[in-house]
Amino acid sequence: MKSILLAAMLAFALPVSGFAATLNLPSDDAPVATVTIPDKWSPTEIDHGVEAVSEDEAVYISFEVADEKSMDKIIEDIFAFLEDNGVTVDPKSQGESDNEINGMKVSTIEWEGEDESGAINVGVTIFAPTPGKIVIMTYWGNKEEQEKHLDDFVAILASVKPAK
């Protein structure tokens, strides 16, 4: 997982041909960020953002907007969602990193774990696109299958930008 996120952090200029239209986060009249997700990932709007799953269901990704008041609740909801879907993480495997993407400070916490398909990687990345607002990305991927989605994943991460 660390190599996937590191590669994504370094890949800012990837082509995004064949991708869906850029999505606003949130989709209301006051977006704080945008993200581009491939059509084949079937992006779907959720309460505070968007989620998508790779064609083979090996990788799940979501982006949710929060502020200081809602951040803790959204993070609690993320972990409840993962638990409801049979995801367990190994706290001893936790790794953290800080980077910058498209001018935004980005912090990532990641773990190894398991779900019904076997070994997985889980990550929560926090983007700071504007003062007082954050975008929380949740990543959950099957260790054996996630590598074939690396190009899409890197392009999705590199596409996250502050809204204009």
Residue frames as a rotation matrix with the C-alpha (Angstrom) as fourth column:
MET 1
0.567 0.823 0.000 0.00
0.823 -0.567 0.000 0.00
0.000 0.000 -1.000 0.00
LYS 2
0.356 -0.498 -0.791 2.80
0.223 -0.777 0.589 2.40
-0.908 -0.386 -0.165 0.85
SER 3
-0.705 -0.667 0.242 4.27
0.367 -0.052 0.929 2.00
-0.606 0.744 0.282 -2.63
ILE 4
-0.156 0.742 0.653 0.87
0.966 -0.023 0.257 2.63
0.205 0.671 -0.713 -4.20
LEU 5
0.774 0.491 -0.400 0.29
0.587 -0.793 0.163 5.84
-0.238 -0.361 -0.902 -2.25
LEU 6
0.017 -0.851 -0.526 3.84
0.173 -0.515 0.839 7.03
-0.985 -0.105 0.139 -2.79
ALA 7
-0.705 -0.233 0.669 3.56
0.663 0.118 0.740 6.45
-0.251 0.965 0.071 -6.53
ALA 8
0.248 0.900 0.359 0.27
0.941 -0.312 0.132 8.31
0.231 0.305 -0.924 -6.53
MET 9
0.636 -0.043 -0.770 1.74
0.413 -0.824 0.387 11.24
-0.652 -0.564 -0.507 -4.67
LEU 10
-0.329 -0.901 -0.284 4.51
0.108 -0.335 0.936 11.56
-0.938 0.277 0.208 -7.25
ALA 11
-0.679 0.083 0.729 2.36
0.717 0.290 0.634 11.21
-0.158 0.954 -0.256 -10.38
PHE 12
-0.283 0.560 -0.779 0.88
0.169 -0.770 -0.615 14.63
-0.944 -0.305 0.123 -10.95
ALA 13
-0.289 0.073 -0.954 0.92
-0.768 -0.613 0.186 14.83
-0.572 0.787 0.234 -14.73
LEU 14
-0.756 0.037 0.653 -0.69
0.250 0.939 0.236 11.60
-0.605 0.342 -0.719 -15.83
PRO 15
-0.824 0.533 -0.191 -3.03
-0.413 -0.335 0.847 11.65
0.388 0.777 0.497 -18.79
VAL 16
-0.663 0.659 0.355 -6.67
-0.190 0.310 -0.931 11.12
-0.724 -0.685 -0.081 -17.92
SER 17
-0.549 0.466 -0.694 -8.10
-0.797 -0.040 0.603 10.10
0.253 0.884 0.393 -21.28
GLY 18
-0.426 0.481 -0.766 -11.04
0.084 0.864 0.496 7.73
0.901 0.147 -0.408 -21.07
PHE 19
-0.888 0.085 -0.452 -12.08
0.456 0.025 -0.890 9.17
-0.065 -0.996 -0.061 -17.71
ALA 20
0.159 0.987 -0.012 -15.48
0.981 -0.157 0.117 10.41
0.114 -0.031 -0.993 -16.65
ALA 21
0.334 0.041 0.942 -16.21
0.134 -0.991 -0.005 14.07
0.933 0.127 -0.337 -16.25
THR 22
-0.781 -0.625 0.011 -14.61
0.141 -0.193 -0.971 15.72
0.609 -0.757 0.239 -13.27
LEU 23
0.210 0.868 -0.450 -16.80
0.676 0.204 0.708 15.40
0.706 -0.453 -0.544 -10.17
ASN 24
-0.114 -0.162 0.980 -17.31
-0.449 -0.872 -0.196 18.16
0.886 -0.462 0.027 -7.61
LEU 25
-0.188 0.001 -0.982 -16.79
0.762 0.631 -0.145 17.42
0.620 -0.776 -0.119 -3.92
PRO 26
-0.421 0.716 0.557 -19.41
0.318 0.691 -0.649 17.87
-0.849 -0.096 -0.519 -2.63
SER 27
-0.602 0.207 0.771 -21.74
0.798 0.117 0.592 17.99
0.032 0.971 -0.235 -5.62
ASP 28
0.388 0.807 -0.445 -23.61
0.808 -0.530 -0.258 21.06
-0.444 -0.260 -0.858 -4.33
ASP 29
0.858 0.061 0.509 -23.15
0.365 -0.770 -0.523 24.71
0.360 0.635 -0.684 -5.34
ALA 30
0.693 -0.628 0.355 -20.07
-0.716 -0.659 0.231 25.16
0.088 -0.414 -0.906 -3.13
PRO 31
0.864 -0.409 -0.294 -17.54
0.367 0.911 -0.190 22.43
0.346 0.056 0.937 -4.02
VAL 32
0.739 -0.673 0.023 -14.18
-0.447 -0.465 0.764 22.55
-0.504 -0.575 -0.645 -2.23
ALA 33
-0.446 -0.883 0.144 -12.39
-0.472 0.369 0.801 20.06
-0.760 0.290 -0.581 -4.49
THR 34
0.546 0.543 -0.638 -12.74
-0.836 0.303 -0.458 18.02
-0.055 0.783 0.619 -7.66
VAL 35
-0.342 -0.610 0.715 -11.79
-0.384 0.785 0.486 14.44
-0.858 -0.108 -0.503 -8.57
THR 36
0.103 0.314 -0.944 -11.84
-0.986 0.157 -0.055 12.49
0.131 0.936 0.325 -11.82
ILE 37
-0.276 -0.077 0.958 -12.80
-0.439 0.897 -0.054 8.81
-0.855 -0.435 -0.282 -11.64
PRO 38
-0.954 -0.117 -0.277 -12.90
-0.301 0.374 0.877 6.39
0.001 0.920 -0.392 -14.60
ASP 39
-0.081 0.975 -0.209 -16.36
-0.955 -0.016 0.297 5.54
0.287 0.223 0.932 -15.91
LYS 40
-0.013 0.049 -0.999 -15.54
-0.186 0.981 0.050 1.84
0.982 0.187 -0.003 -15.51
TRP 41
-0.913 -0.314 -0.261 -15.31
0.208 0.193 -0.959 2.40
0.351 -0.930 -0.111 -11.72
SER 42
-0.074 0.997 0.011 -19.01
0.603 0.036 0.797 3.41
0.794 0.066 -0.604 -11.67
PRO 43
-0.955 -0.296 -0.009 -18.69
0.192 -0.597 -0.779 6.47
0.225 -0.746 0.627 -9.43
THR 44
0.024 0.988 -0.155 -21.78
0.713 0.091 0.695 7.03
0.700 -0.127 -0.702 -7.27
GLU 45
-0.295 -0.056 0.954 -22.75
-0.391 -0.904 -0.174 10.07
0.872 -0.424 0.245 -5.25
ILE 46
-0.163 0.230 -0.959 -22.95
0.843 0.537 -0.014 9.52
0.512 -0.811 -0.282 -1.48
ASP 47
0.625 0.601 -0.498 -24.02
0.780 -0.511 0.361 11.85
-0.038 -0.614 -0.789 1.35
HIS 48
0.680 -0.416 -0.603 -20.84
-0.015 -0.831 0.556 13.92
-0.733 -0.369 -0.571 1.54
GLY 49
-0.225 -0.836 -0.501 -19.06
-0.689 -0.228 0.688 13.03
-0.690 0.500 -0.524 -1.70
VAL 50
0.506 0.286 -0.814 -18.56
-0.825 0.436 -0.359 10.12
0.252 0.853 0.457 -4.08
GLU 51
0.036 -0.502 0.864 -17.57
-0.476 0.752 0.457 6.44
-0.879 -0.427 -0.212 -3.97
ALA 52
0.451 0.050 -0.891 -16.42
-0.869 0.254 -0.425 4.04
0.205 0.966 0.158 -6.66
VAL 53
0.355 -0.304 0.884 -15.39
-0.287 0.864 0.413 0.41
-0.890 -0.400 0.219 -7.07
SER 54
-0.611 -0.635 -0.473 -13.08
-0.688 0.130 0.714 -1.14
-0.392 0.762 -0.516 -9.65
GLU 55
-0.036 0.633 -0.774 -14.77
-0.902 0.313 0.298 -3.36
0.431 0.708 0.559 -12.26
ASP 56
-0.174 -0.116 -0.978 -13.63
0.010 0.993 -0.119 -6.53
0.985 -0.030 -0.171 -10.51
GLU 57
0.776 0.573 0.263 -14.57
-0.163 -0.220 0.962 -5.15
0.609 -0.790 -0.077 -7.07
ALA 58
0.264 -0.777 -0.572 -10.98
0.823 0.491 -0.287 -5.54
0.504 -0.395 0.769 -5.86
VAL 59
-0.805 -0.574 -0.150 -10.61
0.581 -0.710 -0.397 -1.85
0.121 -0.407 0.905 -4.95
TYR 60
0.453 0.889 -0.062 -13.02
0.865 -0.421 0.274 0.53
0.217 -0.177 -0.960 -3.22
ILE 61
-0.766 -0.643 -0.004 -12.41
0.627 -0.745 -0.228 4.26
0.144 -0.177 0.974 -3.00
SER 62
0.444 0.895 0.045 -14.46
0.864 -0.441 0.241 7.13
0.236 -0.068 -0.969 -1.61
PHE 63
-0.768 -0.553 0.322 -14.04
0.458 -0.827 -0.327 10.87
0.447 -0.104 0.888 -1.20
GLU 64
0.349 0.887 -0.303 -16.03
0.871 -0.188 0.454 12.75
0.346 -0.422 -0.838 1.43
VAL 65
-0.298 -0.371 0.880 -15.99
0.108 -0.929 -0.355 16.43
0.948 -0.011 0.317 2.39
ALA 66
0.361 0.363 -0.859 -15.90
0.894 0.128 0.429 17.45
0.266 -0.923 -0.278 6.03
ASP 67
0.259 -0.334 0.906 -15.28
-0.265 -0.927 -0.266 20.47
0.929 -0.171 -0.329 8.19
GLU 68
-0.719 -0.630 0.295 -13.99
-0.428 0.066 -0.901 20.68
0.548 -0.774 -0.318 11.74
LYS 69
-0.247 0.720 0.649 -17.44
-0.927 0.019 -0.374 19.90
-0.282 -0.694 0.663 13.16
SER 70
0.725 0.677 -0.122 -18.21
-0.675 0.666 -0.318 16.89
-0.134 0.313 0.940 10.93
MET 71
-0.012 -0.827 -0.563 -14.73
-0.827 0.325 -0.459 15.37
0.562 0.460 -0.687 10.53
ASP 72
-0.746 -0.316 0.586 -14.83
-0.631 0.615 -0.473 13.06
-0.210 -0.723 -0.659 13.56
LYS 73
0.138 0.898 0.417 -18.32
-0.489 0.428 -0.760 11.79
-0.861 -0.099 0.498 12.68
ILE 74
0.693 0.087 -0.716 -17.37
-0.714 0.215 -0.666 11.07
0.096 0.973 0.211 9.06
ILE 75
-0.379 -0.889 -0.257 -14.22
-0.779 0.456 -0.430 9.22
0.500 0.038 -0.865 10.16
GLU 76
-0.560 0.289 0.776 -16.32
-0.530 0.596 -0.604 7.19
-0.637 -0.750 -0.181 12.65
ASP 77
0.541 0.837 -0.084 -18.76
-0.552 0.278 -0.786 6.40
-0.634 0.472 0.613 9.82
ILE 78
0.251 -0.543 -0.802 -15.89
-0.871 0.236 -0.432 5.29
0.423 0.806 -0.413 7.57
PHE 79
-0.775 -0.621 0.118 -14.63
-0.601 0.667 -0.440 2.78
0.195 -0.412 -0.890 10.13
ALA 80
-0.233 0.783 0.577 -18.19
-0.450 0.439 -0.778 1.60
-0.862 -0.441 0.250 10.87
PHE 81
0.621 0.422 -0.661 -18.69
-0.763 0.131 -0.633 1.07
-0.180 0.897 0.403 7.11
LEU 82
-0.205 -0.796 -0.570 -15.48
-0.795 0.475 -0.378 -0.94
0.571 0.375 -0.730 6.89
GLU 83
-0.821 -0.068 0.566 -16.44
-0.480 0.620 -0.621 -3.02
-0.309 -0.782 -0.542 9.93
ASP 84
0.163 0.975 0.150 -19.94
-0.568 0.217 -0.794 -3.61
-0.807 0.044 0.589 8.52
ASN 85
0.698 0.024 -0.716 -18.25
-0.693 0.276 -0.666 -4.94
0.182 0.961 0.209 5.38
GLY 86
0.976 -0.216 -0.026 -16.10
0.214 0.929 0.303 -7.40
-0.042 -0.301 0.953 7.30
VAL 87
0.367 -0.887 0.279 -12.87
0.064 -0.276 -0.959 -5.39
0.928 0.370 -0.044 7.17
THR 88
0.923 -0.235 -0.303 -10.45
0.307 -0.024 0.952 -5.77
-0.231 -0.972 0.050 10.06
VAL 89
0.590 -0.775 0.227 -7.15
-0.270 -0.454 -0.849 -3.91
0.761 0.440 -0.477 10.29
ASP 90
0.395 -0.601 -0.695 -3.98
0.861 0.506 0.053 -4.78
0.320 -0.619 0.717 12.14
PRO 91
0.999 0.043 -0.023 -3.19
0.049 -0.927 0.371 -1.78
-0.005 -0.372 -0.928 14.35
LYS 92
0.384 -0.923 0.014 0.49
0.232 0.111 0.966 -2.86
-0.894 -0.367 0.257 14.48
SER 93
-0.095 -0.403 0.910 0.76
0.961 0.203 0.190 -2.35
-0.261 0.893 0.367 10.71
GLN 94
0.818 0.546 -0.180 -0.22
0.492 -0.828 -0.270 1.33
-0.296 0.132 -0.946 10.86
GLY 95
-0.392 -0.896 0.207 1.91
0.897 -0.323 0.301 3.66
-0.203 0.304 0.931 8.78
GLU 96
0.645 0.584 -0.493 1.63
0.484 -0.811 -0.327 7.42
-0.591 -0.027 -0.806 8.33
SER 97
-0.451 -0.783 0.429 2.92
0.874 -0.290 0.390 9.88
-0.180 0.551 0.815 5.75
ASP 98
0.418 0.481 -0.770 2.55
0.243 -0.877 -0.415 13.54
-0.875 -0.014 -0.484 4.87
ASN 99
-0.486 -0.509 0.710 2.84
0.820 0.016 0.573 14.83
-0.303 0.860 0.410 1.30
GLU 100
-0.275 0.442 -0.854 1.52
-0.291 -0.884 -0.365 17.47
-0.916 0.149 0.372 -1.05
ILE 101
-0.484 0.224 0.846 -0.67
0.815 0.468 0.342 17.00
-0.319 0.855 -0.409 -4.11
ASN 102
-0.097 0.462 0.882 -1.74
0.772 -0.524 0.359 19.83
0.628 0.715 -0.306 -6.38
GLY 103
-0.474 -0.230 0.850 -0.82
-0.155 -0.929 -0.337 22.41
0.867 -0.291 0.405 -3.73
MET 104
0.575 0.734 0.361 -2.78
-0.551 0.022 0.834 20.66
0.604 -0.679 0.417 -0.96
LYS 105
-0.536 -0.627 0.566 -1.33
-0.843 0.368 -0.392 19.23
0.038 -0.687 -0.726 2.21
VAL 106
0.416 0.607 -0.678 -2.09
-0.574 0.753 0.323 15.51
0.706 0.254 0.661 2.30
SER 107
-0.447 -0.487 0.751 -1.83
-0.885 0.364 -0.291 13.14
-0.132 -0.794 -0.593 5.28
THR 108
0.217 0.463 -0.860 -2.26
-0.582 0.768 0.267 9.38
0.784 0.442 0.436 4.96
ILE 109
-0.288 -0.207 0.935 -2.75
-0.839 0.526 -0.141 6.65
-0.463 -0.825 -0.325 7.53
GLU 110
0.187 0.308 -0.933 -2.68
-0.795 0.605 0.041 3.09
0.577 0.734 0.358 6.22
TRP 111
-0.046 -0.096 0.994 -3.00
-0.781 0.624 0.024 -0.43
-0.623 -0.776 -0.103 7.53
GLU 112
-0.751 -0.030 -0.660 -2.85
-0.413 0.801 0.434 -4.03
0.515 0.598 -0.614 6.44
GLY 113
-0.360 0.682 0.637 -5.85
-0.768 0.170 -0.617 -6.17
-0.529 -0.711 0.463 7.25
GLU 114
-0.969 0.135 0.207 -8.31
0.212 0.882 0.420 -8.78
-0.126 0.451 -0.884 6.07
ASP 115
-0.229 0.966 -0.123 -11.78
-0.915 -0.256 -0.311 -9.07
-0.331 0.041 0.943 4.64
GLU 116
0.533 0.534 0.657 -13.76
-0.357 0.845 -0.398 -12.01
-0.767 -0.022 0.641 3.25
SER 117
0.947 -0.195 -0.254 -11.48
-0.201 0.255 -0.946 -12.14
0.249 0.947 0.203 0.17
GLY 118
0.480 -0.817 -0.319 -8.26
0.834 0.538 -0.124 -12.33
0.273 -0.207 0.940 2.20
ALA 119
-0.228 -0.715 -0.661 -5.39
0.831 -0.497 0.250 -9.90
-0.507 -0.492 0.708 2.73
ILE 120
0.604 0.487 0.631 -6.14
0.723 -0.667 -0.178 -6.22
0.334 0.564 -0.755 2.08
ASN 121
-0.750 -0.655 -0.093 -4.70
0.648 -0.699 -0.302 -2.75
0.133 -0.287 0.949 2.37
VAL 122
0.489 0.869 -0.072 -6.75
0.859 -0.465 0.214 0.06
0.152 -0.166 -0.974 3.90
GLY 123
-0.686 -0.727 -0.021 -5.92
0.721 -0.676 -0.151 3.74
0.096 -0.119 0.988 3.81
VAL 124
0.620 0.752 -0.225 -7.44
0.765 -0.643 -0.041 7.01
-0.175 -0.147 -0.974 4.90
THR 125
-0.541 -0.774 0.329 -6.02
0.834 -0.545 0.086 10.12
0.113 0.321 0.940 3.25
ILE 126
0.448 0.647 -0.616 -6.92
0.710 -0.677 -0.194 13.65
-0.543 -0.351 -0.763 4.26
PHE 127
-0.337 -0.427 0.839 -6.59
0.849 -0.524 0.074 16.45
0.408 0.737 0.539 1.71
ALA 128
-0.071 0.274 -0.959 -6.73
0.647 -0.720 -0.253 20.12
-0.760 -0.638 -0.126 2.78
PRO 129
-0.170 0.014 0.985 -8.11
0.965 -0.200 0.169 21.96
0.199 0.980 0.020 -0.28
THR 130
-0.045 0.234 0.971 -9.30
0.078 -0.968 0.237 25.09
0.996 0.086 0.025 1.53
PRO 131
-0.905 -0.299 0.303 -9.16
-0.251 -0.199 -0.947 26.50
0.344 -0.933 0.105 5.06
GLY 132
-0.458 0.735 0.500 -11.81
-0.786 -0.073 -0.613 24.90
-0.414 -0.674 0.611 7.27
LYS 133
0.704 0.693 -0.151 -12.62
-0.676 0.591 -0.439 22.06
-0.215 0.412 0.886 4.85
ILE 134
-0.496 -0.825 0.272 -11.03
-0.642 0.559 0.525 18.69
-0.585 0.086 -0.806 4.20
VAL 135
0.427 0.510 -0.746 -11.57
-0.827 0.555 -0.094 15.84
0.366 0.657 0.659 1.77
ILE 136
-0.110 -0.390 0.914 -11.26
-0.715 0.670 0.200 12.37
-0.691 -0.631 -0.353 3.29
MET 137
0.123 0.075 -0.990 -10.35
-0.854 0.516 -0.067 9.59
0.505 0.853 0.128 0.87
THR 138
0.228 -0.019 0.973 -10.92
-0.632 0.758 0.163 6.00
-0.741 -0.652 0.161 1.98
TYR 139
-0.021 -0.334 -0.943 -9.12
-0.898 0.422 -0.129 3.21
0.440 0.843 -0.308 0.12
TRP 140
0.169 0.079 0.982 -9.70
-0.592 0.805 0.037 -0.52
-0.788 -0.587 0.183 0.57
GLY 141
0.353 -0.107 -0.929 -7.98
-0.909 0.195 -0.368 -2.94
0.221 0.975 -0.028 -1.78
ASN 142
0.967 -0.021 0.254 -7.35
-0.022 0.986 0.166 -6.65
-0.254 -0.166 0.953 -2.14
LYS 143
0.264 -0.960 -0.091 -3.58
-0.461 -0.208 0.863 -7.18
-0.847 -0.186 -0.497 -1.88
GLU 144
-0.316 -0.409 0.856 -3.45
0.434 0.740 0.514 -9.74
-0.844 0.534 -0.057 -4.68
GLU 145
0.162 0.538 0.827 -5.62
0.977 0.030 -0.212 -7.78
-0.139 0.842 -0.521 -7.12
GLN 146
0.687 0.264 -0.677 -4.90
0.337 -0.941 -0.024 -4.10
-0.643 -0.211 -0.736 -6.41
GLU 147
-0.324 -0.921 -0.217 -1.71
0.163 -0.280 0.946 -3.82
-0.932 0.271 0.240 -8.47
LYS 148
-0.537 0.135 0.833 -3.65
0.839 0.189 0.511 -4.16
-0.089 0.973 -0.215 -11.74
HIS 149
0.576 0.788 0.215 -5.54
0.787 -0.607 0.116 -1.00
0.222 0.102 -0.970 -10.77
LEU 150
-0.046 -0.706 -0.707 -2.43
0.810 -0.440 0.387 1.01
-0.584 -0.555 0.592 -9.92
ASP 151
-0.820 -0.293 0.492 -2.58
0.551 -0.635 0.541 3.25
0.154 0.714 0.683 -13.02
ASP 152
0.056 0.924 0.378 -6.23
0.461 -0.359 0.811 4.16
0.885 0.128 -0.447 -12.38
PHE 153
0.594 0.174 -0.785 -5.58
0.804 -0.098 0.586 4.70
0.025 -0.980 -0.198 -8.67
VAL 154
-0.418 -0.833 -0.364 -2.58
0.775 -0.535 0.335 6.95
-0.474 -0.142 0.869 -9.30
ALA 155
-0.736 0.189 0.650 -4.53
0.420 -0.627 0.657 8.96
0.531 0.756 0.382 -11.88
ILE 156
0.397 0.914 -0.089 -7.50
0.601 -0.185 0.778 9.34
0.694 -0.362 -0.622 -9.50
LEU 157
0.378 -0.319 -0.869 -5.24
0.838 -0.281 0.468 10.62
-0.393 -0.905 0.161 -6.71
ALA 158
-0.687 -0.726 0.017 -3.38
0.647 -0.601 0.468 12.95
-0.329 0.333 0.883 -9.06
SER 159
-0.441 0.591 0.675 -6.72
0.541 -0.424 0.726 14.37
0.716 0.686 -0.133 -10.25
VAL 160
0.404 0.591 -0.698 -7.81
0.914 -0.234 0.331 15.62
0.033 -0.772 -0.635 -6.80
LYS 161
-0.639 -0.561 0.525 -7.60
0.576 -0.803 -0.157 19.42
0.510 0.202 0.836 -6.92
PRO 162
-0.615 0.451 -0.646 -8.98
0.360 -0.568 -0.740 22.36
-0.701 -0.688 0.187 -4.99
ALA 163
0.256 0.783 0.567 -12.13
0.945 -0.080 -0.316 23.71
-0.202 0.617 -0.760 -6.63
LYS 164
-0.731 -0.526 0.434 -11.76
0.637 -0.755 0.156 26.96
0.246 0.391 0.887 -8.53
